[in-house]
Amino acid sequence: MKLHLLALDGVFDTGLSVLLDAFTTANELAAMQGLESLRFDVTLVGVRKRVRSAQGFTVPVCAAPADARPDWVVVPAIGYKMPDALQQALQRPDVRDAGTLLRASAAQGANVAAACIGTFVLAESGLLDHRPATTTWWLAPLFRQRYPRVQLDESRMLVSSEGLVTAGAALSHMDLALWLIRQESPALAALVANYLVVDSRPAQSAYVLSDHLAHADPLVARFEQWARHNLAQGFSLDDAAAALATSKRTLARRLHDCLGKTPLSYFQDLRVERAVHLLKTGDGNIEQVATQVGYADGVTLRTLLRRRLGRSVREIRLG
């Protein structure tokens, strides 16, 4: 597999290193297993001759050859973690040039992948329009606002569709690398994961801080506070709207614009978050926890936790 890693100025050091180390490890293990034909040919490319990482290290990039035909072009994150700084970075000429390179690569048949804040660079190119994707969970409100044509699901760690793959926050660079290795050899991907001590993380939802996302909009933040005080009660959109002195339609629209969720779905997110906290920090059984977060029985809560987090009650307590 031929891969081009597209490094922009300010590239996230950890993300770039994770990708390089994962593919290097895969090549070493493939050779050790007598699978020399299984090789990941990785080239660091840039749209500028000089690229420095977010920590100030020189990144040895080369220009992508005009006749290059990589199987994948992969965009690591750039090191701008907060909305204001990121929006300024996305206006840079090199980001626009990266979009041109990505569109040209896709037109020539290359697949395209991005992780963490690299998904913003990919979205700037327009290639994600009308396609499913994920991104850095805490920047999901900004992503949804900036790219309304992308079908965003930030609860997922990886989202793939024809010719495109996106991965979630920070260390999802490893999840992306393992996914790409798995396309060539599931056994090799499992071996790399074992050597690098990487656990399976099917979703980002277990890491999301719901109140952090809510603060992107004052009305949503007030709804979040109201919801936390009413988790043990049955949800009522009428009651929520009345308590916040707004209309049901306005509340639903603002939550969708900010979080991509209905009020009920977000209310359930907060119930799940609270249930996880109680399971990790208390000694109450599942029935008692279910009552505290407003569910009639433990079976319902078990099912919801498995569906939302991909983890059992036992795994949550141990984790």
Secondary structure, DSSP 8 states (H G I E B T S, - for coil): -EEEEE--TTB-HHHHHHHHHHHHHHHHHHHHTT-TT---EEEEEESSS-EEBTTS-EE--EE--TT---SEEEE--BS--SHHHHHHHTTSHHHHHHHHHHHHHHHTT-EEEEETTHHHHHHHTTTTTTSEE---GGGHHHHHHH-TTSEE-TTBSEEEETTEEEE-STTHHHHHHHHHHHHH-HHHHHHHHHHTT-----BSGGG--HHHHHTTSHHHHHHHHHHHHTTTS---HHHHHHHTTS-HHHHHHHHHHHHS--HHHHHHHHHHHHHHHHHHH----HHHHHHHTT-S-HHHHHHHHHHHHS--HHHHHH-
